[in-house]
Amino acid sequence: MPKSLYIDPDKILRQEAKSKITFPEVPVMVYDKTVKQELEEKNFTEKDLLNIYRDVFVIREFETMLNLVKTTGGYNGVAYNNPGPAHLSMGQEAAAVGMAYTLNTDDFIFGSHRSHGEILAKGLRSIEILPEADLEKIMNEFWDGATNNVANKDFKGTAKEKGIRFLLYGAMAEIFARTTGFNKGLGGSMHTFFTPFGIMPNNAIVGGSGSIAAGAALYKKVNRKPGMVVANLGDGAMARGPVLEGMSFASMDQFRTLWEGDMKGGLPLMINVMDNQYAMGGQTRGETMGYTFPARIGAGFNPEAWHAERVDGYNPLAVIDAYRRKKALIEKKEGPCLLDVVTYRYSGHSPSDQDSYRTKEEKEAWMAEDCIIAFGKKLVEAGVADQAALDKIQADMKDVIFEMYKLAIDETVSPRMDLSNNQELLGEMMFSNGSVDSLGGDTKPDVNMPLEENPRVKQIAGKSRYYLDAEGKVVSKMKMYNIKDGLFEAIVDRFYKDSTLIAYGEENREWGGAFAVYRGLTEALPYHRLFNSPIAEAAIIGTALGYAMCGGRVIPEIMYCDFLGCCGDEIFNQLPKWQAMSGNILKMPVVVRVSVGS
């Protein structure tokens, strides 16, 4: 069953030969509204604006605490030694808060290499927009209340105030490797997440989220789930294979040309580049990269250049404005989109970084533009608050952070995992040993025909499952049931039971995959359940990771074992560890199909 896309030589050799390839212009820093204008247009309330200021400050103080712990051995005079990493994003807070503001809990974010700010921004916004009863339910049910019972024991505040304490404590406890942390202390600083708020895993591998987030967007599309997916990446990550391969996968024409009905249209994916000017110590602009602006990269992937735009990340309202416009495109299935959010990090790559690769003058020049100071001035000028009110917000949040810090380092209420008394604990988290017939529940799978009418099913039914026939003679190879038939039967059976199951890879559809195991599935399944992918092994496995993390079953295929090295991180690092490192929150129903033969 060949594809319906006719490749016309006249068009390619003659008609298109007389044209030019053009690229759309990339908007740069188009936002020009004042706070007063935003209020007059009812785009924000005064409370919204003060919450934005609060959230920006909370991130700064949270990371200030982590930095002081790493560099001085304590915070506010209370000593603590944290041997874990602390890749900080101080200076980037407005970019993170702007990113999170338009999102709800159906929208997922995947974090960058330095993602504390992204996590806190998304969590704080989720707390603000969730109904109080829903928020209380989440806190009380998560780990059977273990995290909330520490954060809010004897606290009598509102549900929103409890939510902020819960978020800050849960993140701190995770970073400090406590069992009351969001992932039981198994993820730590670089892998903290909280799915009830739409906060999906961040990644210690630079750019690792690039392909994983594309897989999450694929899950939402195929399974008709609401919301979009944001991949937060640093500008230094834009050379990484998972990012470029993930963008190639997300740009596939078939989403618009071959997928049918409500499946037609682009992936609900946003690449959000936290453009902080540095990749560790290398300057991406003028030194290690040639793009000048990360926004240029979108032009290499589709004619719309991923609707790319360069945005002032020091102004949270500018980021929010861009997100509102890009989210509207994604909701119309015109995604994916790319935002180049201009910001700057004040800290070194990590607290141990001597920061010798940049001048004091450069840092001071950027600090003079500081997002907290600048946004605070805008609020005062617009009459939203006076400086005393802003100072009170800061003082109140410092008090909450300090209180949560003291709880998170207290081993009596925030213990570490006891592997001495339960040496099998990690193993129990690594393997679920479970069986679920359908991850899609009662949802009816999308198929093209009844199973019994499938041509290959009929053919296999006529084959012999025995080596000898009734007369004791050897059955011919043409009539003998073989391993390809066994694999096909198991796979097609699951496709008709589980609506979430998809399969893809290099030449999966018309060719039937390696050794024609999938021959017959083309007739059985629509394009959104069985399709060809780019020759991009890191994306094939990386997107499968994201798809499975969100709750889907997936069979990615790497055509031959020789190509496993091309997706080494995804196969040997990402895929094996996420269930255990999540504290058993995530399940990974992925079967990687690889052919080994001669």
C-alpha positions in Angstrom: 0.0 0.0 0.0 2.1 2.9 -1.2 1.8 6.5 0.0 -0.5 8.9 -1.8 2.1 11.6 -2.1 3.0 11.9 -5.8 6.5 13.2 -6.5 6.1 15.2 -9.8 9.4 15.5 -11.8 8.0 18.4 -13.8 7.3 20.4 -10.7 10.7 19.6 -9.1 12.9 19.9 -12.2 11.2 22.8 -13.9 8.5 24.7 -12.0 10.4 24.9 -8.7 13.7 25.4 -10.5 12.6 28.9 -11.6 11.7 30.0 -8.0 13.8 31.0 -5.0 13.7 29.5 -1.5 12.7 32.2 0.9 12.5 32.5 4.6 10.0 34.3 6.8 11.3 37.2 8.9 11.9 36.5 12.5 10.3 39.1 14.8 12.6 40.6 17.4 11.6 42.3 20.7 8.2 43.4 19.4 6.6 44.0 22.8 6.2 47.7 23.6 3.4 48.1 26.1 3.5 49.7 29.5 2.1 48.2 32.7 -0.6 50.9 32.7 -1.6 49.9 29.1 -1.8 46.2 30.1 -4.1 47.1 33.0 -6.3 49.4 30.8 -6.7 46.6 28.3 -7.6 44.2 31.1 -4.8 41.8 30.2 -3.8 41.6 33.8 -5.2 42.6 37.2 -3.1 44.3 39.8 -3.1 41.0 41.8 -1.7 39.2 38.7 1.1 41.6 38.4 2.0 41.4 42.1 2.0 37.6 41.8 4.4 37.8 38.9 6.7 40.0 41.0 6.4 37.5 43.9 7.2 34.5 41.7 10.2 36.2 40.2 11.5 37.0 43.6 10.8 33.5 45.0 12.9 31.9 42.4 15.8 34.3 43.1 15.7 33.7 46.8 15.3 30.0 46.4 18.5 29.8 44.3 20.3 32.3 46.6 19.6 29.8 49.4 21.1 27.0 47.3 24.1 29.1 46.3 24.8 30.0 50.0 24.5 26.4 51.1 27.1 25.4 48.5 29.5 28.3 49.0 29.2 29.0 52.7 27.7 25.8 54.2 24.5 27.3 55.3 21.6 29.8 54.9 20.6 32.6 57.3 23.1 31.2 59.9 21.7 27.7 59.8 24.4 25.3 58.6 23.9 22.6 56.1 26.2 20.7 53.7 24.6 19.7 50.4 27.0 17.5 48.4 24.7 17.5 45.3 24.9 19.7 42.3 23.4 23.2 42.0 23.3 24.6 38.5 21.7 28.0 39.1 19.8 30.4 36.9 19.9 33.6 38.8 19.1 36.4 36.4 16.7 34.3 34.3 13.7 34.5 36.7 11.5 36.7 34.6 12.0 34.4 31.6 10.8 31.4 33.6 7.8 33.2 35.1 6.7 34.5 31.7 7.0 31.0 30.3 4.7 29.6 32.9 2.1 32.3 33.2 -0.2 31.3 30.3 0.1 27.5 31.0 -2.3 25.4 33.0 -1.8 21.9 34.6 -2.8 20.3 31.2 0.3 22.0 29.7 3.5 20.2 30.4 7.0 21.6 30.7 10.3 19.8 30.5 13.2 21.5 32.1 16.6 22.6 31.0 20.0 21.8 32.5 19.4 24.6 35.1 15.7 24.3 35.8 14.9 25.2 39.4 13.3 28.5 38.1 11.3 26.7 35.5 9.9 24.2 38.0 9.1 26.8 40.6 7.5 29.2 38.1 5.2 26.4 36.7 4.4 25.3 40.2 3.5 28.7 41.5 1.3 29.4 38.5 -0.5 26.1 38.9 -1.1 26.8 42.6 -2.6 30.2 41.6 -5.0 28.9 39.0 -6.1 25.6 40.5 -9.4 25.6 42.5 -8.6 25.4 46.2 -10.4 22.0 46.6 -8.3 20.5 43.8 -5.1 21.9 45.2 -5.9 20.5 48.7 -6.6 17.1 47.2 -3.3 17.0 45.3 -1.3 17.9 48.4 -3.2 15.5 50.6 -3.0 12.5 48.2 0.6 12.9 47.0 2.8 10.3 48.8 -0.3 9.8 51.0 0.3 13.3 52.4 3.9 12.7 53.5 5.2 15.9 51.8 2.3 18.1 52.9 2.3 16.8 56.4 5.8 18.3 56.9 5.3 21.5 54.9 1.9 22.4 56.4 1.8 20.7 59.8 0.0 23.1 62.2 -0.1 25.8 59.5 -3.5 27.5 59.4 -3.2 29.6 56.2 -5.2 29.5 53.0 -5.0 26.7 50.4 -2.9 28.9 48.1 -0.4 29.7 51.0 -0.2 26.0 51.8 0.4 25.3 48.1 3.4 27.6 48.0 4.9 26.0 51.2 4.2 22.5 49.7 6.0 23.4 46.4 9.0 25.0 48.1 9.4 22.2 50.6 8.9 19.4 48.1 11.5 20.8 45.8 14.0 21.5 48.6 13.5 18.0 50.1 14.1 16.5 46.7 17.3 18.5 46.1 18.5 17.5 49.6 17.7 13.8 48.9 14.9 13.3 51.4 12.1 10.8 51.1 9.6 13.5 51.5 10.8 15.2 48.3 8.8 15.1 45.1 10.7 12.0 43.9 11.7 10.5 47.2 15.1 12.2 46.9 16.1 9.9 44.0 16.0 12.7 41.3 17.8 15.5 43.1 18.5 19.0 41.9 18.7 18.1 38.2 15.7 15.7 37.9 13.0 17.2 40.1 9.5 17.2 38.8 5.8 17.1 39.9 3.3 15.8 37.4 0.1 17.0 39.1 1.3 20.6 38.2 2.3 19.7 34.7 6.0 19.7 35.7 7.7 16.9 33.8 11.3 15.8 34.2 14.2 18.1 33.6 17.4 16.7 32.5 21.1 16.6 33.5 22.0 15.8 29.9 22.3 19.1 28.1 19.5 19.2 25.5 18.1 15.9 26.7 14.6 17.3 26.8 14.6 18.2 23.1 13.4 14.9 21.9 11.6 13.8 25.0 9.3 16.8 25.0 8.5 16.1 21.3 7.3 12.7 22.4 5.1 14.1 25.0 3.5 16.4 22.4 3.0 13.4 20.2 1.2 11.6 23.1 -1.1 14.6 23.5 -1.9 14.6 19.8 -2.4 10.9 19.2 -4.5 10.4 22.4 -6.5 13.6 22.0 -5.3 15.1 25.3 -5.6 18.8 26.1 -2.6 21.1 26.5 0.7 21.9 24.9 4.3 20.9 25.8 7.2 23.2 26.4 10.8 22.1 26.1 13.0 24.5 28.0 16.5 24.5 26.6 19.6 26.7 27.0 21.2 28.4 24.0 24.2 26.1 24.4 21.9 23.1 23.9 21.0 24.1 20.4 23.9 22.1 18.9 22.9 18.9 20.6 21.7 15.9 18.7 18.5 15.3 20.8 17.4 18.9 20.1 18.0 19.0 16.4 16.7 15.4 15.9 13.7 16.2 18.1 13.0 19.3 16.1 13.3 17.3 12.8 10.8 14.7 14.2 8.4 17.4 15.3 8.6 19.1 11.9 7.5 16.1 9.9 5.3 17.0 6.9 3.2 14.0 7.4 1.4 15.6 10.3 -0.2 17.9 7.7 -0.2 15.7 4.6 -0.9 12.1 5.6 -2.5 12.1 9.0 -6.2 12.4 8.7 -9.3 13.8 10.4 -8.7 15.4 13.8 -5.1 14.1 13.6 -4.2 16.5 10.9 -2.0 19.4 12.0 1.2 20.2 13.8 2.4 19.0 17.1 1.5 21.1 20.2 5.2 21.8 21.0 7.1 24.9 22.0 10.9 25.0 22.0 11.7 27.6 24.7 15.3 28.7 24.4 16.6 30.3 27.6 19.2 32.4 25.7 21.5 33.3 28.6 24.5 33.9 26.3 26.7 31.1 27.6 27.1 27.3 27.2 29.0 26.6 30.4 31.9 29.0 29.8 31.7 29.3 26.0 29.9 32.2 24.5 27.4 30.9 22.0 27.3 34.3 20.2 30.7 35.0 18.6 32.5 31.9 19.7 31.0 28.4 19.8 28.0 28.9 17.6 27.3 30.6 14.3 23.6 31.4 14.5 24.0 34.7 16.3 20.3 34.3 17.4 18.9 30.9 18.3 15.7 32.0 16.6 17.4 31.5 13.3 17.4 27.8 13.8 13.7 27.4 13.2 14.2 28.3 9.5 16.1 25.1 8.9 13.1 22.8 9.8 10.0 24.0 8.1 8.7 26.8 5.8 7.2 28.6 8.8 10.6 28.7 10.5 8.7 27.3 13.5 7.0 30.7 13.9 10.3 31.7 15.6 10.6 34.9 17.6 13.2 36.6 19.7 11.8 38.0 23.0 13.0 40.2 25.9 13.3 37.7 28.7 14.1 40.4 31.2 10.5 41.6 31.0 8.0 38.9 32.1 5.1 40.7 30.3 7.0 40.5 27.0 7.4 36.7 27.4 3.7 36.3 28.4 2.6 38.3 25.3 4.7 36.1 23.0 3.3 32.9 24.7 -0.3 34.1 24.3 0.3 34.5 20.5 2.2 31.3 20.1 -0.2 29.3 22.2 -3.0 30.5 19.9 -1.1 29.1 16.9 -0.6 25.7 18.7 -4.3 25.5 19.6 -5.1 25.9 15.9 -2.7 23.0 15.1 -0.2 25.4 13.4 2.7 24.5 15.7 5.4 23.7 16.6 6.8 27.1 17.7 10.2 28.4 18.8 10.9 31.2 21.2 14.4 32.7 21.7 14.0 34.3 25.2 16.9 36.7 25.8 18.2 36.6 29.3 21.5 36.3 31.3 22.7 34.2 34.2 24.7 36.0 36.9 26.1 32.9 38.5 28.8 30.7 37.1 28.0 27.3 35.5 27.9 25.9 39.1 29.1 27.2 42.5 32.5 25.7 41.9 32.9 27.7 38.7 35.5 30.5 39.1 33.6 32.5 36.4 36.9 33.6 34.9 35.7 33.6 31.3 33.7 36.9 31.6 34.5 40.3 32.9 33.2 42.0 36.0 32.0 44.9 33.8 29.8 42.6 31.7 28.1 41.0 34.7 27.5 44.4 36.3 26.0 45.8 33.1 23.5 43.0 33.0 22.8 43.3 36.7 22.0 46.9 36.2 19.1 45.7 34.0 18.0 43.2 36.7 14.5 41.8 36.1 13.3 42.1 39.7 14.4 45.8 40.1 13.2 46.7 36.6 9.8 45.1 37.0 9.4 46.5 40.5 10.0 50.0 39.1 7.3 49.4 36.4 4.8 48.4 39.1 5.5 51.5 41.2 5.3 53.8 38.2 2.0 52.3 37.2 0.6 52.8 40.8 0.2 49.0 41.3 2.3 49.1 44.5 4.7 51.3 46.4 8.2 50.1 47.3 7.1 49.2 50.8 4.5 46.8 49.5 7.2 45.2 47.2 9.6 45.0 50.2 6.9 43.2 52.2 6.4 40.6 49.5 10.1 39.9 49.6 10.2 39.7 53.3 7.3 37.4 53.5 8.7 35.0 50.9 12.1 35.0 52.5 10.4 33.9 55.8 8.6 31.0 54.0 11.7 29.9 52.2 13.7 29.9 55.4 11.1 28.0 57.3 10.9 25.3 54.5 14.7 25.2 54.4 14.8 24.3 58.1 12.2 21.6 57.7 14.0 20.1 54.6 17.3 19.7 56.4 15.8 18.3 59.5 16.4 14.5 59.4 13.7 13.8 62.0 10.9 15.1 59.8 12.7 14.8 56.4 14.6 11.5 56.5 16.8 10.1 53.8 15.9 6.8 52.2 17.0 3.9 54.4 18.7 1.4 52.1 20.3 -0.4 55.0 17.1 -1.9 56.3 15.5 -2.3 52.9 18.2 -3.2 50.4 15.7 -4.2 47.7 14.0 -0.7 47.7 15.8 0.6 44.6 15.2 -2.7 42.7 11.5 -2.5 43.6 11.4 0.9 42.0 13.4 -0.1 38.9 11.0 -2.9 37.8 7.3 -2.6 38.0 6.6 -6.3 37.3 3.1 -5.3 36.4 0.8 -6.0 33.5 -1.8 -3.6 32.1 -4.0 -4.7 29.2 -4.8 -1.3 28.0 -3.2 2.0 29.1 -6.1 3.8 27.2 -8.7 2.3 29.5 -12.0 1.8 27.7 -11.0 4.1 24.7 -11.6 2.2 21.5 -8.4 1.9 19.4 -8.3 3.6 16.0 -8.1 0.8 13.4 -8.9 0.5 9.7 -10.6 -2.8 9.7 -11.7 -5.7 11.9 -8.7 -7.8 12.9 -10.1 -11.0 11.3 -10.3 -9.3 7.9 -6.6 -8.4 7.8 -4.9 -10.0 4.9 -1.8 -11.1 6.9 -4.0 -12.4 9.7 -5.8 -14.6 7.2 -2.5 -15.7 5.7 -1.0 -16.7 9.0 -4.1 -18.6 9.9 -3.3 -21.0 7.0 0.2 -21.7 8.1 1.4 -24.7 10.0 2.6 -24.2 13.6 4.3 -27.6 13.6 7.5 -28.7 11.9 5.8 -31.9 10.5 2.5 -32.2 8.8 -0.2 -34.8 9.6 1.7 -37.4 7.5 5.0 -36.8 9.3 6.5 -34.9 6.4 8.5 -31.6 6.9 6.3 -28.6 6.2 7.7 -26.3 3.4 9.2 -23.0 4.5 6.4 -21.1 2.7 3.8 -22.7 4.8 5.8 -22.8 8.1 4.8 -20.3 10.9 7.9 -18.4 11.7 9.3 -15.8 14.2 8.1 -12.9 12.0 4.6 -14.2 12.2 4.8 -14.6 16.0 6.0 -11.1 16.5 3.3 -9.8 14.1 0.5 -11.6 16.0 1.6 -10.3 19.4 1.9 -6.7 18.1 -1.3 -6.6 16.1 -3.2 -8.1 19.0 -2.0 -5.3 21.3 -2.8 -2.7 18.7 -6.4 -3.8 18.8 -6.5 -3.8 22.6 -4.6 -0.6 23.6 -5.6 2.7 22.0 -2.4 4.3 23.2 -0.1 1.9 21.4 1.9 3.4 18.5 4.9 2.2 16.5 7.3 4.1 14.4 10.9 4.2 13.1 12.8 4.1 9.9 10.7 2.5 7.2 8.1 1.1 9.6 5.0 1.6 7.4 5.3 0.7 3.7 8.4 -1.4 4.0 6.9 -3.1 7.1 9.9 -2.5 9.3 13.0 -4.6 9.5 12.5 -8.1 8.1 8.9 -7.2 7.3 7.6 -8.0 10.8 5.0 -5.1 10.4 3.8 -6.3 7.0 0.0 -6.2 7.3 -0.1 -3.4 9.9 -0.3 -0.8 7.1 -3.7 -2.1 6.1 -4.8 -2.3 9.8 -3.7 1.0 11.2 -4.1 4.7 10.4 -1.0 6.9 10.0 -1.1 8.2 13.5 -0.6 4.8 15.0 2.1 3.4 12.6 4.4 5.7 10.7 7.8 6.4 9.3 10.1 8.7 11.2 13.2 10.6 10.1 16.5 8.7 10.1 17.2 10.1 13.6 17.8 7.4 16.1 18.1 9.7 19.1 14.7 11.2 18.3 13.1 7.8 17.7 14.0 6.6 21.2 13.8 10.1 22.8 10.3 10.7 21.6 9.3 7.2 22.8 10.6 8.2 26.3 8.4 11.3 26.3 5.4 9.4 24.9 5.7 6.7 27.6 6.3 9.2 30.5 2.9 10.7 29.7 1.1 7.3 29.9 1.3 5.7 26.4 2.6 2.4 25.1 5.1 2.7 22.3 7.3 0.5 20.1 10.1 2.5 18.6 12.2 0.6 16.1 16.0 1.0 15.5 16.3 -0.9 12.2 19.6 -2.7 13.1 21.7 -3.1 16.2 24.6 -1.3 14.5 22.7 2.0 14.9 22.3 1.7 18.7 25.3 3.9 19.2 23.5 6.8 17.6 21.0 6.8 20.4 23.3 5.7 23.2 22.2 8.2 25.8 18.5 7.5 25.2 19.0 3.7 25.3 21.6 3.3 28.0 20.9 6.3 30.3 17.5 7.8 29.9 15.3 4.8 29.2 16.6 2.6 32.0 16.6 5.1 34.8 13.4 7.2 34.8 11.1 4.8 36.6 13.5 4.4 39.5 14.7 8.0 39.6 11.1 9.2 39.6 10.5 7.3 42.9 8.3 4.9 40.8 5.9 7.7 39.7 6.8 7.2 36.1 6.3 3.9 34.2 8.1 3.3 31.0 6.0 1.0 28.8 8.5 1.0 25.9 9.5 -2.0 23.8 12.5 -1.1 21.6 12.5 -3.3 18.6 16.0 -3.9 17.2 17.0 -6.5 14.6 20.1 -8.5 15.0 21.0 -10.8 12.2 23.5 -11.7 9.5 
